[in-house]
Amino acid sequence: MEAHESDLRDEVRDDGQIALIQTDYRTAALDAPTKTLLEFAVKLSLHPLEMRSDDIASLRDAGFDDETIVDAVQTISYFNYANRVMDALGVEPEPEMRHKRRA
């Protein structure tokens, strides 16, 4: 999350809420559709072979349309791919990608 903290801060202005999202999003005051999407992202990231049609159905039930679901799957998968490549090669995020913490 460090490399994308600035993006999170663009969406969430509360430092306490940001810390909760980064530590354990389940404890953050997020709406139900967002939590459903995050649960989906975690499962796809950590247990991709366990994905079932019910996982897609849960996103639809939360109000996501098929185009948004496809976009989410592609985005989640891309970041998993990119992070694995960078981890394997020992690549560190570019300095400009890191959030500049206020002193």
ChimeraX commands (.cxc) that place a marker at each C-alpha (Angstrom):
marker #1 position 0.00,0.00,0.00 radius 0.5
marker #1 position 2.94,2.33,0.46 radius 0.5
marker #1 position 3.37,2.99,-3.24 radius 0.5
marker #1 position -0.32,3.88,-3.62 radius 0.5
marker #1 position -0.96,5.65,-0.34 radius 0.5
marker #1 position -1.29,8.99,-2.10 radius 0.5
marker #1 position -4.11,7.54,-4.20 radius 0.5
marker #1 position -5.84,6.32,-1.04 radius 0.5
marker #1 position -5.40,9.76,0.51 radius 0.5
marker #1 position -7.08,11.33,-2.53 radius 0.5
marker #1 position -10.18,9.27,-1.71 radius 0.5
marker #1 position -10.06,9.17,2.10 radius 0.5
marker #1 position -9.15,12.32,4.00 radius 0.5
marker #1 position -9.12,10.86,7.53 radius 0.5
marker #1 position -5.71,9.62,8.79 radius 0.5
marker #1 position -7.34,7.26,11.28 radius 0.5
marker #1 position -9.50,5.70,8.59 radius 0.5
marker #1 position -6.48,5.38,6.28 radius 0.5
marker #1 position -4.55,3.56,9.00 radius 0.5
marker #1 position -7.47,1.17,9.54 radius 0.5
marker #1 position -7.76,0.47,5.82 radius 0.5
marker #1 position -4.05,-0.22,5.56 radius 0.5
marker #1 position -3.94,-2.38,8.69 radius 0.5
marker #1 position -7.23,-4.27,8.39 radius 0.5
marker #1 position -9.90,-2.89,6.08 radius 0.5
marker #1 position -12.53,-5.02,7.88 radius 0.5
marker #1 position -12.27,-2.65,10.87 radius 0.5
marker #1 position -12.62,0.50,8.76 radius 0.5
marker #1 position -15.92,2.33,8.30 radius 0.5
marker #1 position -16.39,1.33,4.68 radius 0.5
marker #1 position -19.69,0.75,2.92 radius 0.5
marker #1 position -20.85,-2.82,2.32 radius 0.5
marker #1 position -20.13,-2.87,-1.45 radius 0.5
marker #1 position -16.55,-1.69,-0.86 radius 0.5
marker #1 position -15.97,-4.36,1.79 radius 0.5
marker #1 position -17.43,-7.00,-0.53 radius 0.5
marker #1 position -15.06,-5.91,-3.29 radius 0.5
marker #1 position -12.09,-5.97,-0.91 radius 0.5
marker #1 position -13.01,-9.47,0.30 radius 0.5
marker #1 position -13.12,-10.54,-3.35 radius 0.5
marker #1 position -9.71,-8.94,-3.99 radius 0.5
marker #1 position -8.16,-10.69,-1.00 radius 0.5
marker #1 position -9.52,-14.07,-2.07 radius 0.5
marker #1 position -8.42,-13.61,-5.68 radius 0.5
marker #1 position -4.97,-12.52,-4.50 radius 0.5
marker #1 position -4.35,-15.17,-1.86 radius 0.5
marker #1 position -6.49,-18.12,-2.97 radius 0.5
marker #1 position -7.12,-17.83,-6.72 radius 0.5
marker #1 position -7.83,-21.53,-7.15 radius 0.5
marker #1 position -10.70,-21.24,-4.67 radius 0.5
marker #1 position -12.62,-18.68,-6.72 radius 0.5
marker #1 position -16.17,-19.80,-7.53 radius 0.5
marker #1 position -19.21,-18.40,-9.29 radius 0.5
marker #1 position -20.56,-17.43,-5.86 radius 0.5
marker #1 position -17.72,-14.90,-5.58 radius 0.5
marker #1 position -18.95,-13.12,-8.72 radius 0.5
marker #1 position -22.55,-13.42,-7.51 radius 0.5
marker #1 position -21.59,-11.65,-4.27 radius 0.5
marker #1 position -20.26,-8.71,-6.29 radius 0.5
marker #1 position -23.44,-8.56,-8.35 radius 0.5
marker #1 position -25.51,-8.73,-5.16 radius 0.5
marker #1 position -23.46,-5.79,-3.84 radius 0.5
marker #1 position -24.48,-3.74,-6.88 radius 0.5
marker #1 position -21.53,-4.18,-9.24 radius 0.5
marker #1 position -22.33,-4.68,-12.91 radius 0.5
marker #1 position -20.48,-7.13,-15.14 radius 0.5
marker #1 position -18.27,-4.49,-16.74 radius 0.5
marker #1 position -17.13,-3.24,-13.34 radius 0.5
marker #1 position -16.50,-6.82,-12.17 radius 0.5
marker #1 position -14.34,-7.53,-15.23 radius 0.5
marker #1 position -12.43,-4.28,-14.63 radius 0.5
marker #1 position -11.92,-5.23,-10.98 radius 0.5
marker #1 position -10.67,-8.73,-11.82 radius 0.5
marker #1 position -8.23,-7.33,-14.39 radius 0.5
marker #1 position -6.96,-4.62,-12.03 radius 0.5
marker #1 position -6.54,-6.99,-9.08 radius 0.5
marker #1 position -4.80,-9.55,-11.27 radius 0.5
marker #1 position -2.52,-6.98,-12.87 radius 0.5
marker #1 position -1.33,-5.64,-9.52 radius 0.5
marker #1 position -0.72,-9.18,-8.26 radius 0.5
marker #1 position 1.32,-9.88,-11.38 radius 0.5
marker #1 position 3.29,-6.64,-11.21 radius 0.5
marker #1 position 4.00,-7.02,-7.48 radius 0.5
marker #1 position 5.21,-10.59,-7.92 radius 0.5
marker #1 position 7.55,-9.56,-10.73 radius 0.5
marker #1 position 8.94,-6.66,-8.67 radius 0.5
marker #1 position 9.29,-8.85,-5.56 radius 0.5
marker #1 position 11.08,-11.59,-7.51 radius 0.5
marker #1 position 13.51,-9.11,-9.04 radius 0.5
marker #1 position 13.99,-7.06,-5.87 radius 0.5
marker #1 position 12.61,-3.93,-7.50 radius 0.5
marker #1 position 11.79,-1.10,-5.09 radius 0.5
marker #1 position 9.06,1.44,-5.91 radius 0.5
marker #1 position 10.28,4.62,-7.55 radius 0.5
marker #1 position 10.84,7.40,-4.98 radius 0.5
marker #1 position 8.08,9.53,-6.50 radius 0.5
marker #1 position 5.61,6.68,-5.90 radius 0.5
marker #1 position 6.18,6.74,-2.15 radius 0.5
marker #1 position 3.87,8.87,-0.05 radius 0.5
marker #1 position 5.61,11.95,1.32 radius 0.5
marker #1 position 4.80,11.90,5.02 radius 0.5
marker #1 position 4.42,15.26,6.69 radius 0.5
marker #1 position 6.98,16.06,9.36 radius 0.5
marker link #1:1,2 radius 0.2
marker link #1:2,3 radius 0.2
marker link #1:3,4 radius 0.2
marker link #1:4,5 radius 0.2
marker link #1:5,6 radius 0.2
marker link #1:6,7 radius 0.2
marker link #1:7,8 radius 0.2
marker link #1:8,9 radius 0.2
marker link #1:9,10 radius 0.2
marker link #1:10,11 radius 0.2
marker link #1:11,12 radius 0.2
marker link #1:12,13 radius 0.2
marker link #1:13,14 radius 0.2
marker link #1:14,15 radius 0.2
marker link #1:15,16 radius 0.2
marker link #1:16,17 radius 0.2
marker link #1:17,18 radius 0.2
marker link #1:18,19 radius 0.2
marker link #1:19,20 radius 0.2
marker link #1:20,21 radius 0.2
marker link #1:21,22 radius 0.2
marker link #1:22,23 radius 0.2
marker link #1:23,24 radius 0.2
marker link #1:24,25 radius 0.2
marker link #1:25,26 radius 0.2
marker link #1:26,27 radius 0.2
marker link #1:27,28 radius 0.2
marker link #1:28,29 radius 0.2
marker link #1:29,30 radius 0.2
marker link #1:30,31 radius 0.2
marker link #1:31,32 radius 0.2
marker link #1:32,33 radius 0.2
marker link #1:33,34 radius 0.2
marker link #1:34,35 radius 0.2
marker link #1:35,36 radius 0.2
marker link #1:36,37 radius 0.2
marker link #1:37,38 radius 0.2
marker link #1:38,39 radius 0.2
marker link #1:39,40 radius 0.2
marker link #1:40,41 radius 0.2
marker link #1:41,42 radius 0.2
marker link #1:42,43 radius 0.2
marker link #1:43,44 radius 0.2
marker link #1:44,45 radius 0.2
marker link #1:45,46 radius 0.2
marker link #1:46,47 radius 0.2
marker link #1:47,48 radius 0.2
marker link #1:48,49 radius 0.2
marker link #1:49,50 radius 0.2
marker link #1:50,51 radius 0.2
marker link #1:51,52 radius 0.2
marker link #1:52,53 radius 0.2
marker link #1:53,54 radius 0.2
marker link #1:54,55 radius 0.2
marker link #1:55,56 radius 0.2
marker link #1:56,57 radius 0.2
marker link #1:57,58 radius 0.2
marker link #1:58,59 radius 0.2
marker link #1:59,60 radius 0.2
marker link #1:60,61 radius 0.2
marker link #1:61,62 radius 0.2
marker link #1:62,63 radius 0.2
marker link #1:63,64 radius 0.2
marker link #1:64,65 radius 0.2
marker link #1:65,66 radius 0.2
marker link #1:66,67 radius 0.2
marker link #1:67,68 radius 0.2
marker link #1:68,69 radius 0.2
marker link #1:69,70 radius 0.2
marker link #1:70,71 radius 0.2
marker link #1:71,72 radius 0.2
marker link #1:72,73 radius 0.2
marker link #1:73,74 radius 0.2
marker link #1:74,75 radius 0.2
marker link #1:75,76 radius 0.2
marker link #1:76,77 radius 0.2
marker link #1:77,78 radius 0.2
marker link #1:78,79 radius 0.2
marker link #1:79,80 radius 0.2
marker link #1:80,81 radius 0.2
marker link #1:81,82 radius 0.2
marker link #1:82,83 radius 0.2
marker link #1:83,84 radius 0.2
marker link #1:84,85 radius 0.2
marker link #1:85,86 radius 0.2
marker link #1:86,87 radius 0.2
marker link #1:87,88 radius 0.2
marker link #1:88,89 radius 0.2
marker link #1:89,90 radius 0.2
marker link #1:90,91 radius 0.2
marker link #1:91,92 radius 0.2
marker link #1:92,93 radius 0.2
marker link #1:93,94 radius 0.2
marker link #1:94,95 radius 0.2
marker link #1:95,96 radius 0.2
marker link #1:96,97 radius 0.2
marker link #1:97,98 radius 0.2
marker link #1:98,99 radius 0.2
marker link #1:99,100 radius 0.2
marker link #1:100,101 radius 0.2
marker link #1:101,102 radius 0.2
marker link #1:102,103 radius 0.2
view
